[in-house]
Amino acid sequence: MNRTGIIYGINGPVIYLKGNTGFKMSEMVYVGKEKLVGEVINLTKDTTTIQVFEETTGLKPGEEVVATGDAISVTLAPGILSNIFDGIERPLSEIAKKSGAYISRGVSVDSLDTEKLWKTHMTIEKGQAVFGGTIIAEVPETHAIVHKVMVPPNMEGIILDVCEDGEYTINDPLCTLQLNDGTEVKLTMSQKWPIRVPRPTSKRYPAAKPLVTGQRILDTLFPIAKGGTAAIPGGFGTGKTMTQHQIAKWSDADIIVYIGCGERGNEMTQVLEDFSKLVDPKSGNPLMDRTTLIANTSNMPVAAREASIYTGITLAEYYRDMGYDVAIMADSTSRWAEALRELSGRLEEMPAEEGFPAYLASRLSAFYERAGMMQNLNGTEGSVSIIGAVSPQGGDFSEPVTQNTKRFVRCFWGLDKSLAYARHFPAIHWLTSYSEYLSDLAPWYADNIDPNFVHYRNQLVAILNQESSLIEIVKLIGSDVLPDDQKLVLEIARVIRLGFLQQNAFHPEDTCVPLEKQLKMMETILYLNKKCKALVTMGMPMSVLKSENIFERIIAIKYDVANKDLYKFDEYKKEIDDFYDRVLEKNA
């Protein structure tokens, strides 16, 4: 029997029903004649409150609301990758065919293509005992990714029969499973999962491996672990989206989930166009082969914006269960928090700081807690890393979203307006940023790159910190009055800033740099520092050292040494030695 209710009141995306409707909390409902998708968010014995994920213009009291019996869920099956969805997993290409450039209300489309045939290889046998997460079939979803069809997490039993290898749609039965209670269930490629419920795992591992991004300031100074969390806060135009693009393109994650949550339409269009043109540097295939995009622009209904983050993380967890490393780019969590604030205001809840709801912190923590390096139910290992952009109004990092995010992430890449305006990209400021993963990842760097890697990194940071305190003195009295050893600190810090931290996304050798080259660059800069220090200690003035042009030569290493020609660093060491000898001879 259909459970129904009658609309009594409407307040933007929030609607009220009078009387006891029998609806359940978080249940998905269809609202009005156009069957708009909604979700139950509040229940009392006299009223039911529903948030609608579509525009409610034209809806009126007296229209009917029908319960579906299920929570808001996503369909999980082959066809997710290289697709573009809205906030509740409706494919935008299919919506465009039905309703043109703008999403019409109540448009009903299948989340995934139900008619496409997928080449399927079965990996189980008749009579086999299976449980949640067991891989029953493999489907080449794209050139880059093999989709592993799994038993839903809450089922276990014995396989009664298995289909032959062949081509099947996502709804064709692949095998029959007899559950422990004797019930028989036909398993297909597709399963549903409620977006607000984390998918179960066997075990969570501590952070031990870095997510290598090819961006020097991230990999060397402020690394993130696989299964880690990071925030990129920054004002308008400081490069949040571009930093996420670089990570999406170059990081060693297997799959990228990009959530454009409440971003401007033109910016989202640019993302969609850019991603569809990008070539995956690892395989030469289109980057979209291992990417899925959730586009939820600022002119789309706010309730769908609130749901989009959960849709994205559920898709990511599904691929993690197959044993893949997934990276989520959430751009931006501030817009998501603003959607929470708007809905909270319409529900007349008591506001907390700056009008945000009192539960802002718990919602943020619940989202970031779904990251992690996990042992899955089927024994494989996979990870979900979350990189969330935060857009504080006016670039003010003391506002609630940034402050609360800071509590739940272990990596903070603070973007700086003055660096961005000085064309220093990525504009991540080395004094306001930090990574709590450094000590966890130090053993990995020592075993896989070099035992001195973290030691060199700490020396670089120490020089940058010294520069920061000297700059204050320079502002007051000028740099000419500083002793030569302090002038050297300023000069080496300039080499670090321009030659190491600044990176050119459009230069073929500089856009992505392997860790081995990052190590050699640090070694060379520190070797130059050591030799110059020795000369200054002997009484050589900095003016003599600067006249030699050696500092500019070391800054240019990032362009002049190709990523595969690391042997050339020995030539630069020799060049520094020659410079040392020359200065000594001239001033003997």
Secondary structure, DSSP 8 states (H G I E B T S, - for coil): ---EEEEEEEETTEEEEES-----TTEEEEETTTTEEEEEEEE-SSEEEEEESS--TT--TT-EEEEEEEESEEEESTT-TT-EE-TTS-BHHHHHHHHTTS--TT----SS-SS--EEEEE---TT-EE-TT-EEEEEE-SSS-EEEEE--TT--EEEEEE--SEEE-TTS--EEEEETTS-EEEE-S-EEEETTS----SEEE---SB---S-HIIIIIS--BTT-EEEEE--TTSSHHHHHHHHHHHSS-SEEEEEEES--HHHHHHHHHHHHH-B-TTTSSBGGGGEEEEEE-TTS-HHHHHHHHHHHHHHHHHHHHTT-EEEEEEETHHHHHHHHHHHHHHTT--B-GGG-BTTHHHHHHHHHTT-EEEE-TTS-EEEEEEEEEE--GGG-TTSHHHHHHHHH-SEE--B-HHHHHTT-SS-B-TTT-EETTHHHHHHHHHHHT-TTHHHHHHHHHHHHHHHHHHHHHHHHH-STTS-HHHHHHHHHHHHHIIIII---TTSTTTSS--HHHHHHHHHHHHHHHHHHHHHHHTT--HHHHHTT-HHHHHHTHHHHS-TT-GGGHHHHHHHHHHHHHHHHHHT-
